[in-house]
Amino acid sequence: MNIKITLLTASCALALAACGGNDAPPPQDTTATPATAPATTPGTAPGTAAGGMDTGTDAATAGTTTPGTTPAGTTDAGATGAASGAATTTAGDAAEVTGCETTIEGNDAMQFNVNSITIPASCNEFTINLEHTGQLPEAAMGHNVVITSESDMQAVAADGLSAGADNEYVPQDDDRVLAFTDIIGGGESTSVTFSTSAMQDGGNYMFFCSFPGHSALMKGTISVG
Ligand SMILES: [Cu+2]
């Protein structure tokens, strides 16, 4: 009992102390603050602010002058050059082939990063690695690579749509399909290795994505050369 009372007392004391402490200091602080801080702040602030403003203005002026003059001209020229270069590159991007293999990318903007693949004539087999560099899931922005002759592409894409997601949007056991990968989503990759014999005739062949609606944008030429 004594202990409890003591504790209670102590608690009360602490509580009171706490309350008292809280009650007391705030007013003092409040009182003190307005008296001290504001008085000090205005007195100091203007000076500091003024100093800061001056410095800032100088810096800003200097900064404005520099970027305005030098980089502007340089940046414009550079930007134009870069833009032209990028546009040119994008328009005619050929896949980089190493040995009998290449890696191409599909992204969340429904694009392949290349629009042509040239298979070295010495390759009896060729491997295409597909990397989905986006983040969207397979169901929303799935990509694959299907290879057909140019004349079969539209029909195969249509039949792939009918085949559905369970068949990777590719018609099953279809001789028109020379090669195809699974459909993948963002962050995933897949690969297919196929015989080039059917493409050695010098005909026109296409690689495309058969995910619904994608073949209009995601396509390119593939040839043995
Ligand atoms: Cu696609």
Boltz pocket constraint, residues with backbone or C-beta under 6 A from the ligand:
constraints:
  - pocket:
      binder: B
      contacts: [[A, 106], [A, 110], [A, 141], [A, 142], [A, 143], [A, 144], [A, 209], [A, 210], [A, 211], [A, 214], [A, 218]]
      max_distance: 6.0
